[in-house]
Amino acid sequence: MEFTFTDHAKYRIIKRDLTEQEIIESLTHADKTSKKHGKYYAQKNIGRGTIEIVYEKTESYIKVITVYWI
């Protein structure tokens, strides 16, 4: 599975003091996932708090759209 990040997601990852690796691990081991309005949402507690990742997915890739603390 290939992971890609929008420019917006890359900016938010840096702004929120996260790494792309933390996002990938959070997606592959999410505490909770859901789908709303055609987008997927994953939540993961990473010790410093809980993040939510908004993404699109197909059989071959996941595209991260944004990331935020909840």
PDB file of N, H, CA, C and O in Angstrom:
ATOM      1  N   MET A   1       0.854  -1.179   0.000  1.00  0.00           N
ATOM      2  CA  MET A   1       0.000   0.000   0.000  1.00  0.00           C
ATOM      3  C   MET A   1       0.896   1.236   0.000  1.00  0.00           C
ATOM      4  O   MET A   1       1.806   1.362   0.820  1.00  0.00           O
ATOM      5  N   GLU A   2       0.627   2.127  -0.916  1.00  0.00           N
ATOM      6  H   GLU A   2      -0.112   2.025  -1.582  1.00  0.00           H
ATOM      7  CA  GLU A   2       1.385   3.379  -1.012  1.00  0.00           C
ATOM      8  C   GLU A   2       0.654   4.473  -0.234  1.00  0.00           C
ATOM      9  O   GLU A   2      -0.571   4.581  -0.304  1.00  0.00           O
ATOM     10  N   PHE A   3       1.403   5.272   0.497  1.00  0.00           N
ATOM     11  H   PHE A   3       2.397   5.184   0.555  1.00  0.00           H
ATOM     12  CA  PHE A   3       0.860   6.407   1.238  1.00  0.00           C
ATOM     13  C   PHE A   3       1.341   7.688   0.585  1.00  0.00           C
ATOM     14  O   PHE A   3       2.536   7.865   0.350  1.00  0.00           O
ATOM     15  N   THR A   4       0.394   8.593   0.290  1.00  0.00           N
ATOM     16  H   THR A   4      -0.577   8.449   0.481  1.00  0.00           H
ATOM     17  CA  THR A   4       0.749   9.904  -0.239  1.00  0.00           C
ATOM     18  C   THR A   4       0.124  10.965   0.665  1.00  0.00           C
ATOM     19  O   THR A   4      -0.842  10.704   1.381  1.00  0.00           O
ATOM     20  N   PHE A   5       0.694  12.157   0.615  1.00  0.00           N
ATOM     21  H   PHE A   5       1.479  12.369   0.033  1.00  0.00           H
ATOM     22  CA  PHE A   5       0.252  13.251   1.471  1.00  0.00           C
ATOM     23  C   PHE A   5       0.027  14.491   0.616  1.00  0.00           C
ATOM     24  O   PHE A   5       0.882  14.856  -0.191  1.00  0.00           O
ATOM     25  N   THR A   6      -1.116  15.135   0.791  1.00  0.00           N
ATOM     26  H   THR A   6      -1.810  14.838   1.447  1.00  0.00           H
ATOM     27  CA  THR A   6      -1.335  16.403   0.102  1.00  0.00           C
ATOM     28  C   THR A   6      -0.388  17.443   0.697  1.00  0.00           C
ATOM     29  O   THR A   6       0.146  17.252   1.789  1.00  0.00           O
ATOM     30  N   ASP A   7      -0.187  18.534  -0.021  1.00  0.00           N
ATOM     31  H   ASP A   7      -0.622  18.689  -0.908  1.00  0.00           H
ATOM     32  CA  ASP A   7       0.637  19.620   0.515  1.00  0.00           C
ATOM     33  C   ASP A   7       0.043  20.138   1.819  1.00  0.00           C
ATOM     34  O   ASP A   7       0.773  20.463   2.756  1.00  0.00           O
ATOM     35  N   HIS A   8      -1.274  20.213   1.874  1.00  0.00           N
ATOM     36  H   HIS A   8      -1.867  19.950   1.113  1.00  0.00           H
ATOM     37  CA  HIS A   8      -1.945  20.667   3.095  1.00  0.00           C
ATOM     38  C   HIS A   8      -1.630  19.725   4.260  1.00  0.00           C
ATOM     39  O   HIS A   8      -1.322  20.181   5.361  1.00  0.00           O
ATOM     40  N   ALA A   9      -1.706  18.417   4.019  1.00  0.00           N
ATOM     41  H   ALA A   9      -1.956  18.046   3.125  1.00  0.00           H
ATOM     42  CA  ALA A   9      -1.414  17.447   5.078  1.00  0.00           C
ATOM     43  C   ALA A   9       0.035  17.564   5.537  1.00  0.00           C
ATOM     44  O   ALA A   9       0.308  17.508   6.736  1.00  0.00           O
ATOM     45  N   LYS A  10       0.964  17.727   4.602  1.00  0.00           N
ATOM     46  H   LYS A  10       0.742  17.773   3.628  1.00  0.00           H
ATOM     47  CA  LYS A  10       2.378  17.882   4.969  1.00  0.00           C
ATOM     48  C   LYS A  10       2.574  19.112   5.850  1.00  0.00           C
ATOM     49  O   LYS A  10       3.315  19.065   6.832  1.00  0.00           O
ATOM     50  N   TYR A  11       1.914  20.203   5.501  1.00  0.00           N
ATOM     51  H   TYR A  11       1.312  20.241   4.703  1.00  0.00           H
ATOM     52  CA  TYR A  11       2.003  21.431   6.296  1.00  0.00           C
ATOM     53  C   TYR A  11       1.451  21.201   7.702  1.00  0.00           C
ATOM     54  O   TYR A  11       2.073  21.604   8.685  1.00  0.00           O
ATOM     55  N   ARG A  12       0.292  20.559   7.802  1.00  0.00           N
ATOM     56  H   ARG A  12      -0.213  20.231   7.004  1.00  0.00           H
ATOM     57  CA  ARG A  12      -0.334  20.310   9.100  1.00  0.00           C
ATOM     58  C   ARG A  12       0.493  19.347   9.956  1.00  0.00           C
ATOM     59  O   ARG A  12       0.552  19.502  11.176  1.00  0.00           O
ATOM     60  N   ILE A  13       1.120  18.374   9.338  1.00  0.00           N
ATOM     61  H   ILE A  13       1.072  18.248   8.348  1.00  0.00           H
ATOM     62  CA  ILE A  13       1.967  17.435  10.077  1.00  0.00           C
ATOM     63  C   ILE A  13       3.125  18.186  10.731  1.00  0.00           C
ATOM     64  O   ILE A  13       3.420  17.973  11.907  1.00  0.00           O
ATOM     65  N   ILE A  14       3.770  19.051   9.979  1.00  0.00           N
ATOM     66  H   ILE A  14       3.530  19.224   9.023  1.00  0.00           H
ATOM     67  CA  ILE A  14       4.881  19.845  10.523  1.00  0.00           C
ATOM     68  C   ILE A  14       4.369  20.794  11.604  1.00  0.00           C
ATOM     69  O   ILE A  14       4.960  20.888  12.680  1.00  0.00           O
ATOM     70  N   LYS A  15       3.277  21.492  11.322  1.00  0.00           N
ATOM     71  H   LYS A  15       2.797  21.415  10.448  1.00  0.00           H
ATOM     72  CA  LYS A  15       2.718  22.478  12.256  1.00  0.00           C
ATOM     73  C   LYS A  15       2.322  21.827  13.581  1.00  0.00           C
ATOM     74  O   LYS A  15       2.402  22.464  14.631  1.00  0.00           O
ATOM     75  N   ARG A  16       1.899  20.576  13.538  1.00  0.00           N
ATOM     76  H   ARG A  16       1.834  20.059  12.684  1.00  0.00           H
ATOM     77  CA  ARG A  16       1.436  19.880  14.736  1.00  0.00           C
ATOM     78  C   ARG A  16       2.526  19.011  15.367  1.00  0.00           C
ATOM     79  O   ARG A  16       2.248  18.182  16.234  1.00  0.00           O
ATOM     80  N   ASP A  17       3.767  19.211  14.923  1.00  0.00           N
ATOM     81  H   ASP A  17       3.993  19.884  14.219  1.00  0.00           H
ATOM     82  CA  ASP A  17       4.926  18.502  15.481  1.00  0.00           C
ATOM     83  C   ASP A  17       4.756  16.981  15.416  1.00  0.00           C
ATOM     84  O   ASP A  17       5.019  16.267  16.384  1.00  0.00           O
ATOM     85  N   LEU A  18       4.310  16.507  14.248  1.00  0.00           N
ATOM     86  H   LEU A  18       4.097  17.087  13.461  1.00  0.00           H
ATOM     87  CA  LEU A  18       4.146  15.083  13.987  1.00  0.00           C
ATOM     88  C   LEU A  18       5.107  14.676  12.878  1.00  0.00           C
ATOM     89  O   LEU A  18       5.790  15.521  12.300  1.00  0.00           O
ATOM     90  N   THR A  19       5.157  13.386  12.585  1.00  0.00           N
ATOM     91  H   THR A  19       4.602  12.699  13.055  1.00  0.00           H
ATOM     92  CA  THR A  19       5.958  12.894  11.463  1.00  0.00           C
ATOM     93  C   THR A  19       5.064  12.080  10.531  1.00  0.00           C
ATOM     94  O   THR A  19       4.013  11.583  10.936  1.00  0.00           O
ATOM     95  N   GLU A  20       5.494  11.952   9.288  1.00  0.00           N
ATOM     96  H   GLU A  20       6.348  12.356   8.959  1.00  0.00           H
ATOM     97  CA  GLU A  20       4.738  11.128   8.341  1.00  0.00           C
ATOM     98  C   GLU A  20       4.696   9.683   8.826  1.00  0.00           C
ATOM     99  O   GLU A  20       3.695   8.993   8.634  1.00  0.00           O
ATOM    100  N   GLN A  21       5.774   9.222   9.451  1.00  0.00           N
ATOM    101  H   GLN A  21       6.588   9.782   9.607  1.00  0.00           H
ATOM    102  CA  GLN A  21       5.807   7.849   9.969  1.00  0.00           C
ATOM    103  C   GLN A  21       4.754   7.650  11.066  1.00  0.00           C
ATOM    104  O   GLN A  21       4.110   6.603  11.117  1.00  0.00           O
ATOM    105  N   GLU A  22       4.576   8.643  11.939  1.00  0.00           N
ATOM    106  H   GLU A  22       5.099   9.494  11.897  1.00  0.00           H
ATOM    107  CA  GLU A  22       3.530   8.547  12.967  1.00  0.00           C
ATOM    108  C   GLU A  22       2.151   8.450  12.323  1.00  0.00           C
ATOM    109  O   GLU A  22       1.281   7.729  12.810  1.00  0.00           O
ATOM    110  N   ILE A  23       1.959   9.175  11.234  1.00  0.00           N
ATOM    111  H   ILE A  23       2.666   9.761  10.838  1.00  0.00           H
ATOM    112  CA  ILE A  23       0.665   9.149  10.546  1.00  0.00           C
ATOM    113  C   ILE A  23       0.435   7.777   9.910  1.00  0.00           C
ATOM    114  O   ILE A  23      -0.655   7.216  10.019  1.00  0.00           O
ATOM    115  N   ILE A  24       1.449   7.245   9.256  1.00  0.00           N
ATOM    116  H   ILE A  24       2.335   7.701   9.167  1.00  0.00           H
ATOM    117  CA  ILE A  24       1.321   5.921   8.632  1.00  0.00           C
ATOM    118  C   ILE A  24       1.024   4.860   9.686  1.00  0.00           C
ATOM    119  O   ILE A  24       0.143   4.023   9.492  1.00  0.00           O
ATOM    120  N   GLU A  25       1.755   4.888  10.802  1.00  0.00           N
ATOM    121  H   GLU A  25       2.472   5.568  10.960  1.00  0.00           H
ATOM    122  CA  GLU A  25       1.514   3.922  11.880  1.00  0.00           C
ATOM    123  C   GLU A  25       0.114   4.096  12.468  1.00  0.00           C
ATOM    124  O   GLU A  25      -0.546   3.115  12.810  1.00  0.00           O
ATOM    125  N   SER A  26      -0.334   5.342  12.584  1.00  0.00           N
ATOM    126  H   SER A  26       0.202   6.139  12.306  1.00  0.00           H
ATOM    127  CA  SER A  26      -1.676   5.604  13.110  1.00  0.00           C
ATOM    128  C   SER A  26      -2.752   5.077  12.168  1.00  0.00           C
ATOM    129  O   SER A  26      -3.785   4.586  12.622  1.00  0.00           O
ATOM    130  N   LEU A  27      -2.522   5.174  10.882  1.00  0.00           N
ATOM    131  H   LEU A  27      -1.682   5.573  10.514  1.00  0.00           H
ATOM    132  CA  LEU A  27      -3.490   4.656   9.913  1.00  0.00           C
ATOM    133  C   LEU A  27      -3.527   3.136   9.922  1.00  0.00           C
ATOM    134  O   LEU A  27      -4.599   2.541   9.812  1.00  0.00           O
ATOM    135  N   THR A  28      -2.379   2.508  10.049  1.00  0.00           N
ATOM    136  H   THR A  28      -1.508   2.991  10.138  1.00  0.00           H
ATOM    137  CA  THR A  28      -2.344   1.045  10.004  1.00  0.00           C
ATOM    138  C   THR A  28      -2.771   0.408  11.323  1.00  0.00           C
ATOM    139  O   THR A  28      -3.116  -0.773  11.352  1.00  0.00           O
ATOM    140  N   HIS A  29      -2.753   1.173  12.412  1.00  0.00           N
ATOM    141  H   HIS A  29      -2.472   2.133  12.388  1.00  0.00           H
ATOM    142  CA  HIS A  29      -3.152   0.656  13.731  1.00  0.00           C
ATOM    143  C   HIS A  29      -4.127   1.619  14.411  1.00  0.00           C
ATOM    144  O   HIS A  29      -3.973   1.921  15.595  1.00  0.00           O
ATOM    145  N   ALA A  30      -5.107   2.093  13.686  1.00  0.00           N
ATOM    146  H   ALA A  30      -5.232   1.848  12.724  1.00  0.00           H
ATOM    147  CA  ALA A  30      -6.059   3.084  14.208  1.00  0.00           C
ATOM    148  C   ALA A  30      -6.891   2.514  15.353  1.00  0.00           C
ATOM    149  O   ALA A  30      -7.232   1.331  15.368  1.00  0.00           O
ATOM    150  N   ASP A  31      -7.210   3.387  16.312  1.00  0.00           N
ATOM    151  H   ASP A  31      -6.934   4.347  16.300  1.00  0.00           H
ATOM    152  CA  ASP A  31      -8.106   2.999  17.402  1.00  0.00           C
ATOM    153  C   ASP A  31      -9.554   2.986  16.928  1.00  0.00           C
ATOM    154  O   ASP A  31     -10.364   2.196  17.413  1.00  0.00           O
ATOM    155  N   LYS A  32      -9.879   3.861  15.981  1.00  0.00           N
ATOM    156  H   LYS A  32      -9.221   4.503  15.586  1.00  0.00           H
ATOM    157  CA  LYS A  32     -11.251   3.990  15.486  1.00  0.00           C
ATOM    158  C   LYS A  32     -11.210   4.506  14.053  1.00  0.00           C
ATOM    159  O   LYS A  32     -10.416   5.388  13.729  1.00  0.00           O
ATOM    160  N   THR A  33     -12.065   3.955  13.195  1.00  0.00           N
ATOM    161  H   THR A  33     -12.711   3.238  13.458  1.00  0.00           H
ATOM    162  CA  THR A  33     -12.174   4.447  11.820  1.00  0.00           C
ATOM    163  C   THR A  33     -13.648   4.630  11.468  1.00  0.00           C
ATOM    164  O   THR A  33     -14.523   3.952  12.006  1.00  0.00           O
ATOM    165  N   SER A  34     -13.895   5.556  10.558  1.00  0.00           N
ATOM    166  H   SER A  34     -13.184   6.107  10.121  1.00  0.00           H
ATOM    167  CA  SER A  34     -15.259   5.777  10.081  1.00  0.00           C
ATOM    168  C   SER A  34     -15.192   6.369   8.678  1.00  0.00           C
ATOM    169  O   SER A  34     -14.130   6.769   8.202  1.00  0.00           O
ATOM    170  N   LYS A  35     -16.347   6.415   8.033  1.00  0.00           N
ATOM    171  H   LYS A  35     -17.210   6.090   8.420  1.00  0.00           H
ATOM    172  CA  LYS A  35     -16.439   7.008   6.703  1.00  0.00           C
ATOM    173  C   LYS A  35     -17.619   7.964   6.701  1.00  0.00           C
ATOM    174  O   LYS A  35     -18.738   7.595   7.057  1.00  0.00           O
ATOM    175  N   LYS A  36     -17.345   9.220   6.287  1.00  0.00           N
ATOM    176  H   LYS A  36     -16.435   9.519   5.997  1.00  0.00           H
ATOM    177  CA  LYS A  36     -18.394  10.231   6.204  1.00  0.00           C
ATOM    178  C   LYS A  36     -18.178  11.048   4.943  1.00  0.00           C
ATOM    179  O   LYS A  36     -17.055  11.447   4.637  1.00  0.00           O
ATOM    180  N   HIS A  37     -19.247  11.293   4.221  1.00  0.00           N
ATOM    181  H   HIS A  37     -20.159  10.969   4.469  1.00  0.00           H
ATOM    182  CA  HIS A  37     -19.202  12.169   3.046  1.00  0.00           C
ATOM    183  C   HIS A  37     -18.106  11.763   2.051  1.00  0.00           C
ATOM    184  O   HIS A  37     -17.466  12.623   1.445  1.00  0.00           O
ATOM    185  N   GLY A  38     -17.895  10.464   1.887  1.00  0.00           N
ATOM    186  H   GLY A  38     -18.414   9.765   2.379  1.00  0.00           H
ATOM    187  CA  GLY A  38     -16.925   9.977   0.920  1.00  0.00           C
ATOM    188  C   GLY A  38     -15.476  10.007   1.370  1.00  0.00           C
ATOM    189  O   GLY A  38     -14.587   9.637   0.603  1.00  0.00           O
ATOM    190  N   LYS A  39     -15.219  10.441   2.598  1.00  0.00           N
ATOM    191  H   LYS A  39     -15.941  10.742   3.221  1.00  0.00           H
ATOM    192  CA  LYS A  39     -13.856  10.487   3.138  1.00  0.00           C
ATOM    193  C   LYS A  39     -13.764   9.524   4.319  1.00  0.00           C
ATOM    194  O   LYS A  39     -14.757   9.249   4.993  1.00  0.00           O
ATOM    195  N   TYR A  40     -12.573   9.025   4.553  1.00  0.00           N
ATOM    196  H   TYR A  40     -11.767   9.248   4.005  1.00  0.00           H
ATOM    197  CA  TYR A  40     -12.321   8.152   5.687  1.00  0.00           C
ATOM    198  C   TYR A  40     -11.674   8.955   6.808  1.00  0.00           C
ATOM    199  O   TYR A  40     -10.936   9.909   6.564  1.00  0.00           O
ATOM    200  N   TYR A  41     -11.967   8.548   8.048  1.00  0.00           N
ATOM    201  H   TYR A  41     -12.567   7.773   8.246  1.00  0.00           H
ATOM    202  CA  TYR A  41     -11.431   9.205   9.235  1.00  0.00           C
ATOM    203  C   TYR A  41     -10.841   8.131  10.142  1.00  0.00           C
ATOM    204  O   TYR A  41     -11.479   7.110  10.397  1.00  0.00           O
ATOM    205  N   ALA A  42      -9.635   8.360  10.623  1.00  0.00           N
ATOM    206  H   ALA A  42      -9.117   9.190  10.416  1.00  0.00           H
ATOM    207  CA  ALA A  42      -8.994   7.439  11.554  1.00  0.00           C
ATOM    208  C   ALA A  42      -8.548   8.215  12.779  1.00  0.00           C
ATOM    209  O   ALA A  42      -8.006   9.316  12.670  1.00  0.00           O
ATOM    210  N   GLN A  43      -8.780   7.632  13.946  1.00  0.00           N
ATOM    211  H   GLN A  43      -9.220   6.738  14.035  1.00  0.00           H
ATOM    212  CA  GLN A  43      -8.334   8.242  15.193  1.00  0.00           C
ATOM    213  C   GLN A  43      -7.328   7.322  15.862  1.00  0.00           C
ATOM    214  O   GLN A  43      -7.459   6.098  15.832  1.00  0.00           O
ATOM    215  N   LYS A  44      -6.313   7.945  16.472  1.00  0.00           N
ATOM    216  H   LYS A  44      -6.207   8.939  16.496  1.00  0.00           H
ATOM    217  CA  LYS A  44      -5.288   7.170  17.169  1.00  0.00           C
ATOM    218  C   LYS A  44      -4.728   7.993  18.314  1.00  0.00           C
ATOM    219  O   LYS A  44      -4.357   9.153  18.136  1.00  0.00           O
ATOM    220  N   ASN A  45      -4.669   7.381  19.497  1.00  0.00           N
ATOM    221  H   ASN A  45      -4.970   6.439  19.641  1.00  0.00           H
ATOM    222  CA  ASN A  45      -3.990   8.006  20.624  1.00  0.00           C
ATOM    223  C   ASN A  45      -2.516   7.663  20.491  1.00  0.00           C
ATOM    224  O   ASN A  45      -2.138   6.491  20.489  1.00  0.00           O
ATOM    225  N   ILE A  46      -1.684   8.696  20.379  1.00  0.00           N
ATOM    226  H   ILE A  46      -1.991   9.648  20.381  1.00  0.00           H
ATOM    227  CA  ILE A  46      -0.250   8.467  20.177  1.00  0.00           C
ATOM    228  C   ILE A  46       0.571   8.830  21.414  1.00  0.00           C
ATOM    229  O   ILE A  46       1.776   9.064  21.319  1.00  0.00           O
ATOM    230  N   GLY A  47      -0.082   8.877  22.567  1.00  0.00           N
ATOM    231  H   GLY A  47      -1.061   8.687  22.645  1.00  0.00           H
ATOM    232  CA  GLY A  47       0.626   9.155  23.807  1.00  0.00           C
ATOM    233  C   GLY A  47       0.604  10.622  24.194  1.00  0.00           C
ATOM    234  O   GLY A  47       0.367  10.958  25.355  1.00  0.00           O
ATOM    235  N   ARG A  48       0.847  11.488  23.236  1.00  0.00           N
ATOM    236  H   ARG A  48       1.039  11.214  22.294  1.00  0.00           H
ATOM    237  CA  ARG A  48       0.803  12.940  23.490  1.00  0.00           C
ATOM    238  C   ARG A  48      -0.608  13.476  23.355  1.00  0.00           C
ATOM    239  O   ARG A  48      -0.876  14.628  23.695  1.00  0.00           O
ATOM    240  N   GLY A  49      -1.505  12.649  22.863  1.00  0.00           N
ATOM    241  H   GLY A  49      -1.288  11.713  22.587  1.00  0.00           H
ATOM    242  CA  GLY A  49      -2.888  13.031  22.621  1.00  0.00           C
ATOM    243  C   GLY A  49      -3.450  12.193  21.488  1.00  0.00           C
ATOM    244  O   GLY A  49      -2.797  11.271  20.999  1.00  0.00           O
ATOM    245  N   THR A  50      -4.660  12.518  21.079  1.00  0.00           N
ATOM    246  H   THR A  50      -5.191  13.266  21.477  1.00  0.00           H
ATOM    247  CA  THR A  50      -5.329  11.772  20.014  1.00  0.00           C
ATOM    248  C   THR A  50      -5.366  12.617  18.750  1.00  0.00           C
ATOM    249  O   THR A  50      -5.728  13.793  18.774  1.00  0.00           O
ATOM    250  N   ILE A  51      -4.982  11.989  17.648  1.00  0.00           N
ATOM    251  H   ILE A  51      -4.687  11.033  17.628  1.00  0.00           H
ATOM    252  CA  ILE A  51      -5.048  12.664  16.357  1.00  0.00           C
ATOM    253  C   ILE A  51      -6.163  12.050  15.517  1.00  0.00           C
ATOM    254  O   ILE A  51      -6.523  10.884  15.684  1.00  0.00           O
ATOM    255  N   GLU A  52      -6.695  12.858  14.620  1.00  0.00           N
ATOM    256  H   GLU A  52      -6.402  13.805  14.485  1.00  0.00           H
ATOM    257  CA  GLU A  52      -7.641  12.362  13.623  1.00  0.00           C
ATOM    258  C   GLU A  52      -7.051  12.650  12.258  1.00  0.00           C
ATOM    259  O   GLU A  52      -6.559  13.747  11.994  1.00  0.00           O
ATOM    260  N   ILE A  53      -7.107  11.656  11.402  1.00  0.00           N
ATOM    261  H   ILE A  53      -7.507  10.765  11.617  1.00  0.00           H
ATOM    262  CA  ILE A  53      -6.547  11.736  10.060  1.00  0.00           C
ATOM    263  C   ILE A  53      -7.693  11.598   9.070  1.00  0.00           C
ATOM    264  O   ILE A  53      -8.481  10.655   9.149  1.00  0.00           O
ATOM    265  N   VAL A  54      -7.782  12.526   8.152  1.00  0.00           N
ATOM    266  H   VAL A  54      -7.142  13.292   8.087  1.00  0.00           H
ATOM    267  CA  VAL A  54      -8.788  12.471   7.089  1.00  0.00           C
ATOM    268  C   VAL A  54      -8.066  12.016   5.828  1.00  0.00           C
ATOM    269  O   VAL A  54      -7.034  12.579   5.464  1.00  0.00           O
ATOM    270  N   TYR A  55      -8.607  10.994   5.156  1.00  0.00           N
ATOM    271  H   TYR A  55      -9.446  10.537   5.451  1.00  0.00           H
ATOM    272  CA  TYR A  55      -7.908  10.432   4.002  1.00  0.00           C
ATOM    273  C   TYR A  55      -8.873   9.825   2.994  1.00  0.00           C
ATOM    274  O   TYR A  55     -10.040   9.570   3.290  1.00  0.00           O
ATOM    275  N   GLU A  56      -8.351   9.604   1.798  1.00  0.00           N
ATOM    276  H   GLU A  56      -7.403   9.811   1.558  1.00  0.00           H
ATOM    277  CA  GLU A  56      -9.048   8.871   0.743  1.00  0.00           C
ATOM    278  C   GLU A  56      -8.262   7.590   0.515  1.00  0.00           C
ATOM    279  O   GLU A  56      -7.047   7.556   0.714  1.00  0.00           O
ATOM    280  N   LYS A  57      -8.955   6.539   0.099  1.00  0.00           N
ATOM    281  H   LYS A  57      -9.942   6.567  -0.062  1.00  0.00           H
ATOM    282  CA  LYS A  57      -8.218   5.305  -0.165  1.00  0.00           C
ATOM    283  C   LYS A  57      -8.798   4.551  -1.348  1.00  0.00           C
ATOM    284  O   LYS A  57      -9.989   4.621  -1.650  1.00  0.00           O
ATOM    285  N   THR A  58      -7.904   3.829  -2.000  1.00  0.00           N
ATOM    286  H   THR A  58      -6.936   3.772  -1.755  1.00  0.00           H
ATOM    287  CA  THR A  58      -8.267   2.892  -3.055  1.00  0.00           C
ATOM    288  C   THR A  58      -7.596   1.574  -2.697  1.00  0.00           C
ATOM    289  O   THR A  58      -7.032   1.439  -1.611  1.00  0.00           O
ATOM    290  N   GLU A  59      -7.652   0.616  -3.590  1.00  0.00           N
ATOM    291  H   GLU A  59      -8.110   0.726  -4.472  1.00  0.00           H
ATOM    292  CA  GLU A  59      -6.989  -0.659  -3.329  1.00  0.00           C
ATOM    293  C   GLU A  59      -5.472  -0.524  -3.314  1.00  0.00           C
ATOM    294  O   GLU A  59      -4.789  -1.340  -2.695  1.00  0.00           O
ATOM    295  N   SER A  60      -4.931   0.499  -3.989  1.00  0.00           N
ATOM    296  H   SER A  60      -5.487   1.161  -4.492  1.00  0.00           H
ATOM    297  CA  SER A  60      -3.476   0.601  -4.116  1.00  0.00           C
ATOM    298  C   SER A  60      -2.829   1.727  -3.327  1.00  0.00           C
ATOM    299  O   SER A  60      -1.614   1.708  -3.130  1.00  0.00           O
ATOM    300  N   TYR A  61      -3.604   2.714  -2.864  1.00  0.00           N
ATOM    301  H   TYR A  61      -4.591   2.730  -3.024  1.00  0.00           H
ATOM    302  CA  TYR A  61      -2.968   3.814  -2.135  1.00  0.00           C
ATOM    303  C   TYR A  61      -3.911   4.453  -1.123  1.00  0.00           C
ATOM    304  O   TYR A  61      -5.132   4.313  -1.193  1.00  0.00           O
ATOM    305  N   ILE A  62      -3.298   5.155  -0.183  1.00  0.00           N
ATOM    306  H   ILE A  62      -2.306   5.269  -0.126  1.00  0.00           H
ATOM    307  CA  ILE A  62      -4.006   6.006   0.768  1.00  0.00           C
ATOM    308  C   ILE A  62      -3.445   7.405   0.607  1.00  0.00           C
ATOM    309  O   ILE A  62      -2.232   7.605   0.662  1.00  0.00           O
ATOM    310  N   LYS A  63      -4.340   8.385   0.407  1.00  0.00           N
ATOM    311  H   LYS A  63      -5.326   8.223   0.363  1.00  0.00           H
ATOM    312  CA  LYS A  63      -3.920   9.781   0.293  1.00  0.00           C
ATOM    313  C   LYS A  63      -4.406  10.531   1.520  1.00  0.00           C
ATOM    314  O   LYS A  63      -5.609  10.671   1.738  1.00  0.00           O
ATOM    315  N   VAL A  64      -3.451  11.019   2.331  1.00  0.00           N
ATOM    316  H   VAL A  64      -2.474  10.905   2.154  1.00  0.00           H
ATOM    317  CA  VAL A  64      -3.779  11.764   3.541  1.00  0.00           C
ATOM    318  C   VAL A  64      -4.122  13.194   3.142  1.00  0.00           C
ATOM    319  O   VAL A  64      -3.353  13.858   2.446  1.00  0.00           O
ATOM    320  N   ILE A  65      -5.284  13.662   3.592  1.00  0.00           N
ATOM    321  H   ILE A  65      -5.909  13.123   4.158  1.00  0.00           H
ATOM    322  CA  ILE A  65      -5.767  14.997   3.246  1.00  0.00           C
ATOM    323  C   ILE A  65      -5.422  16.008   4.332  1.00  0.00           C
ATOM    324  O   ILE A  65      -4.939  17.102   4.037  1.00  0.00           O
ATOM    325  N   THR A  66      -5.672  15.642   5.591  1.00  0.00           N
ATOM    326  H   THR A  66      -6.064  14.754   5.830  1.00  0.00           H
ATOM    327  CA  THR A  66      -5.321  16.532   6.703  1.00  0.00           C
ATOM    328  C   THR A  66      -5.205  15.725   7.985  1.00  0.00           C
ATOM    329  O   THR A  66      -5.644  14.578   8.062  1.00  0.00           O
ATOM    330  N   VAL A  67      -4.605  16.348   8.984  1.00  0.00           N
ATOM    331  H   VAL A  67      -4.247  17.280   8.922  1.00  0.00           H
ATOM    332  CA  VAL A  67      -4.385  15.730  10.291  1.00  0.00           C
ATOM    333  C   VAL A  67      -4.614  16.797  11.350  1.00  0.00           C
ATOM    334  O   VAL A  67      -4.184  17.939  11.188  1.00  0.00           O
ATOM    335  N   TYR A  68      -5.291  16.429  12.435  1.00  0.00           N
ATOM    336  H   TYR A  68      -5.641  15.501  12.567  1.00  0.00           H
ATOM    337  CA  TYR A  68      -5.476  17.393  13.523  1.00  0.00           C
ATOM    338  C   TYR A  68      -5.620  16.663  14.852  1.00  0.00           C
ATOM    339  O   TYR A  68      -5.978  15.487  14.904  1.00  0.00           O
ATOM    340  N   TRP A  69      -5.329  17.403  15.934  1.00  0.00           N
ATOM    341  H   TRP A  69      -5.038  18.359  15.891  1.00  0.00           H
ATOM    342  CA  TRP A  69      -5.510  16.895  17.295  1.00  0.00           C
ATOM    343  C   TRP A  69      -6.983  17.005  17.670  1.00  0.00           C
ATOM    344  O   TRP A  69      -7.652  17.975  17.312  1.00  0.00           O
ATOM    345  N   ILE A  70      -7.483  16.003  18.394  1.00  0.00           N
ATOM    346  H   ILE A  70      -6.939  15.216  18.685  1.00  0.00           H
ATOM    347  CA  ILE A  70      -8.866  16.089  18.888  1.00  0.00           C
ATOM    348  C   ILE A  70      -8.881  15.927  20.396  1.00  0.00           C
ATOM    349  O   ILE A  70      -9.946  15.968  21.010  1.00  0.00           O
TER     350      ILE A  70
END
